[in-house]
């Protein structure tokens, strides 16, 4: 059975934040730092999926769409889940959801949703992954 999901988390650190301050004075994560974490989660999901195939790597091709629903602040824990939602000949589409958890509240809130497209490769060249649903 192949892996089609991957979960990860990170703590928003001051180095991830821009100069903007939220309503309570806390620093907010820079969008690029958040995108980087989402892309890493998606890439890890794809790497797990490709284990045992002819492909030796995959690269982010593009972001299909995405939304930041809530700002994350320094000290928040961000929980991410990546799920493979579509398999194309040379491409893999991954949906990543992120939820934030404040330091003082166990409740999780939807913070972001993004869909990434990865291209499968072998020896540095685009190569069909040979996978199909159902997996």
Secondary structure, 3 states (H helix, E strand, C coil): CCCCEEEEEEECCHHHEEEEECCCCCEEECHHHHHHHHHHHHHHHHHHHHCCCCCCEEEEEEEEEEEECCCCECCCEEEEEEEEEEECCCEEEEEEEEEEECCCCCCEEEEEEEEEEEEEEECCEECCCCCCCCC
